[in-house]
């Protein structure tokens, strides 16, 4: 498949790119800094990547880059950039909509605070104590809900370089809701207490960048199970059923 990665030198994007090459996909990297990309990939891998060095805020160049691509993975920017991050995502999504030869399959990055909290009508990003910049992910989610694209939002907790667990674990994947067990009694908590409960369990949602990248690359088909879904990830013990 032809896959374009926006932000291919970031922690997530560079892993998507490297894994995509290993899987045999035709990878395109849209970056601001080609030297950084070459340093990360090395001489062998860079031969297997089409590199576009340009401004992700330029609608013409983004639209041209999307032509004939089978999927787009938007791993550029971060919520702390505020309006710039929201505009960046909006520009790429708008060009995905406008480019007639683009497949329509899109992944973007969000965070665990976008996921529904079971037994409530709440998400973490709207709770007291959550960093206000996380709500920029809410705005990107709202933008996607307005489009007919075949999109998914990856919503991990804290991402790590490597997995460190003493016992064998497997990756538990959820759609729409938090990937950790939540007690039904949480519906009786105040919003402040719900936030406190989630903060105390943040480590349960730590996942590696590599597993995040692999999950996205494993679900690129159109009309798949993750179409128009928020996706949560967590590790669970192979020996303990939950």
C-alpha positions as CSV (number, residue, x, y, z in Angstrom):
1,X,0.0,0.0,0.0
2,X,1.1,3.6,-0.6
3,X,1.2,5.3,2.8
4,X,2.1,8.9,3.5
5,X,3.3,9.9,7.0
6,X,3.1,13.5,8.1
7,X,5.6,14.3,10.8
8,X,7.8,11.3,10.0
9,X,10.7,12.4,12.1
10,X,8.8,12.5,15.4
11,X,8.7,9.7,18.0
12,X,5.6,8.1,16.5
13,X,6.1,9.0,12.9
14,X,9.6,7.6,12.6
15,X,8.4,4.3,13.9
16,X,5.5,4.2,11.5
17,X,7.9,4.9,8.7
18,X,10.4,2.2,9.8
19,X,7.8,-0.4,10.3
20,X,6.0,0.4,7.1
21,X,9.2,-0.1,5.2
22,X,9.7,-3.5,6.9
23,X,6.2,-4.5,6.0
24,X,6.8,-3.7,2.3
25,X,4.6,-0.7,2.0
26,X,5.4,2.2,-0.4
27,X,6.2,4.9,2.2
28,X,6.2,8.7,1.7
29,X,7.6,10.9,4.4
30,X,6.4,14.5,4.5
31,X,8.8,16.4,6.7
32,X,10.3,19.8,7.4
33,X,13.9,18.5,8.0
34,X,15.3,16.0,5.6
35,X,18.7,15.8,7.3
36,X,17.0,14.6,10.5
37,X,15.1,11.9,8.6
38,X,18.3,10.7,6.9
39,X,20.0,10.4,10.3
40,X,17.1,8.4,11.7
41,X,16.6,6.0,8.9
42,X,20.1,5.4,7.7
43,X,21.4,4.9,4.1
44,X,19.7,1.6,3.5
45,X,16.2,2.4,4.6
46,X,16.1,5.9,3.1
47,X,16.3,4.3,-0.4
48,X,12.9,2.8,0.2
49,X,11.2,6.1,1.1
50,X,9.9,9.0,-1.0
51,X,10.8,12.2,0.8
52,X,8.9,15.4,0.5
53,X,10.4,18.4,2.3
54,X,7.8,21.2,2.6
55,X,5.4,23.1,4.8
56,X,2.5,21.1,6.1
57,X,0.5,24.3,6.2
58,X,0.7,24.7,2.5
59,X,-2.5,23.3,1.1
60,X,-1.3,22.9,-2.5
61,X,1.8,20.9,-1.5
62,X,-0.1,18.8,1.0
63,X,-2.8,18.1,-1.6
64,X,-0.2,17.1,-4.2
65,X,1.5,14.8,-1.7
66,X,-1.8,13.0,-1.0
67,X,-2.4,12.1,-4.7
68,X,-2.8,8.4,-5.2
69,X,-2.0,7.5,-1.5
70,X,-3.8,4.6,0.0
71,X,-3.6,6.0,3.6
72,X,-2.4,9.0,5.5
73,X,-1.0,8.9,9.0
74,X,-0.9,12.3,10.7
75,X,1.8,12.2,13.4
76,X,2.8,15.8,13.2
77,X,2.5,18.4,15.9
78,X,1.3,18.1,19.4
79,X,-1.5,19.5,21.6
80,X,0.8,21.9,23.4
81,X,1.1,23.9,20.1
82,X,-2.4,25.1,20.5
83,X,-4.0,26.8,17.5
84,X,-1.0,25.9,15.3
85,X,-1.7,22.2,16.0
86,X,-5.4,22.5,15.3
87,X,-4.8,24.4,12.0
88,X,-2.2,21.8,10.9
89,X,-4.6,18.9,11.4
90,X,-7.4,20.8,9.8
91,X,-5.3,21.7,6.7
92,X,-4.2,18.0,6.1
93,X,-7.8,16.7,6.7
94,X,-9.1,19.4,4.3
95,X,-6.7,18.3,1.6
96,X,-7.6,14.6,2.2
97,X,-11.1,15.6,1.5
98,X,-10.2,17.6,-1.6
99,X,-7.8,15.2,-3.3
100,X,-9.9,13.1,-5.5
101,X,-7.3,10.4,-6.0
102,X,-6.7,9.9,-2.2
103,X,-8.3,6.8,-0.7
104,X,-9.9,8.6,2.3
105,X,-8.2,6.4,5.0
106,X,-6.7,8.5,7.7
107,X,-5.2,8.0,11.2
108,X,-4.5,10.9,13.5
109,X,-3.0,11.1,17.0
110,X,-5.1,11.9,20.0
111,X,-4.7,10.8,23.7
112,X,-6.4,8.7,26.3
113,X,-8.3,11.7,27.6
114,X,-10.4,11.6,24.4
115,X,-11.9,8.2,25.3
116,X,-15.2,7.6,27.0
117,X,-15.2,6.8,30.7
118,X,-17.4,3.8,31.2
119,X,-20.7,4.3,33.2
120,X,-20.5,8.1,32.6
121,X,-21.0,10.5,29.8
122,X,-17.6,12.0,30.4
123,X,-14.1,12.0,28.8
124,X,-11.0,12.8,30.6
125,X,-10.0,15.9,28.7
126,X,-13.1,17.7,30.1
127,X,-12.4,16.9,33.7
128,X,-10.9,19.3,36.3
129,X,-7.1,18.9,36.5
130,X,-6.5,17.7,33.0
131,X,-4.2,20.0,31.1
132,X,-6.3,22.5,29.1
133,X,-4.1,22.0,26.0
134,X,-5.4,18.4,25.7
135,X,-8.7,19.9,24.6
136,X,-7.1,20.7,21.3
137,X,-7.5,16.9,20.6
138,X,-11.2,17.4,21.2
139,X,-11.3,20.0,18.5
140,X,-9.5,17.7,16.1
141,X,-12.0,15.0,16.9
142,X,-14.9,17.4,16.3
143,X,-13.3,18.3,12.9
144,X,-13.2,14.6,11.9
145,X,-16.8,14.1,12.9
146,X,-17.7,16.6,10.2
147,X,-16.0,14.7,7.4
148,X,-16.9,11.7,5.3
149,X,-13.3,10.3,5.4
150,X,-12.6,6.9,6.8
151,X,-10.7,8.0,9.9
152,X,-9.5,6.6,13.2
153,X,-8.0,8.4,16.2
154,X,-5.2,6.7,18.1
155,X,-5.7,7.5,21.8
156,X,-2.8,6.1,23.8
157,X,-1.7,7.1,27.3
158,X,1.9,8.0,27.9
159,X,4.1,6.5,25.1
160,X,7.4,4.9,26.0
161,X,10.5,3.8,24.1
162,X,10.4,0.2,25.4
163,X,8.1,-2.1,27.3
164,X,9.2,-3.1,30.8
165,X,7.0,-5.8,32.3
166,X,8.1,-8.7,34.4
167,X,5.3,-11.0,33.1
168,X,4.2,-11.7,29.6
169,X,1.5,-9.2,28.4
170,X,-0.6,-8.7,25.4
171,X,-1.9,-5.5,23.9
172,X,-5.6,-4.9,24.7
173,X,-7.3,-2.7,22.1
174,X,-10.6,-0.9,22.7
175,X,-12.9,1.3,20.5
176,X,-14.3,4.5,22.0
177,X,-13.7,3.6,25.7
178,X,-10.8,3.5,28.1
179,X,-8.8,0.3,27.8
180,X,-8.6,-0.4,31.5
181,X,-11.3,-1.8,33.8
182,X,-13.4,0.9,35.5
183,X,-15.6,0.2,38.5
184,X,-19.3,0.8,38.0
185,X,-19.3,2.8,41.2
186,X,-17.5,5.6,39.3
187,X,-20.8,6.9,38.2
188,X,-21.4,8.0,41.8
189,X,-18.2,10.0,41.9
190,X,-17.8,13.7,41.5
191,X,-16.0,14.9,38.4
192,X,-13.0,15.8,40.6
193,X,-13.0,12.3,42.1
194,X,-13.2,10.7,38.7
195,X,-10.2,12.8,37.6
196,X,-8.3,11.7,40.7
197,X,-9.2,8.0,40.0
198,X,-7.9,8.3,36.4
199,X,-4.7,10.1,37.5
200,X,-4.0,7.3,39.9
201,X,-4.1,4.8,37.1
202,X,-2.3,6.5,34.3
203,X,0.6,4.0,34.3
204,X,-1.8,1.3,33.4
205,X,-2.2,3.0,30.0
206,X,1.5,3.4,29.2
207,X,2.3,1.8,25.8
208,X,5.3,1.8,23.5
209,X,5.7,3.9,20.4
210,X,6.3,0.8,18.4
211,X,3.0,-0.8,19.5
212,X,1.1,2.3,18.7
213,X,2.7,2.4,15.2
214,X,2.0,-1.3,14.6
215,X,-1.6,-1.0,15.6
216,X,-2.1,1.8,13.1
217,X,-0.3,0.0,10.3
218,X,-2.3,-3.2,11.0
219,X,-5.6,-1.3,10.5
220,X,-5.3,0.6,7.2
221,X,-8.1,-1.1,5.3
222,X,-11.1,0.9,4.2
223,X,-14.4,0.1,5.9
224,X,-12.5,-1.7,8.7
225,X,-13.5,-2.3,12.3
226,X,-11.8,1.0,13.4
227,X,-13.6,3.3,10.9
228,X,-14.7,6.5,12.6
229,X,-13.5,5.2,16.0
230,X,-11.3,6.4,18.8
231,X,-8.8,3.7,19.7
232,X,-7.5,2.9,23.2
233,X,-4.5,0.7,24.1
234,X,-3.2,-0.9,27.3
235,X,-1.2,-4.0,28.2
236,X,-2.9,-6.9,30.0
237,X,-1.3,-9.9,31.6
238,X,-1.5,-13.1,29.6
239,X,-2.2,-15.0,32.7
240,X,-4.8,-12.8,34.4
241,X,-8.3,-12.4,32.8
242,X,-10.0,-9.2,33.4
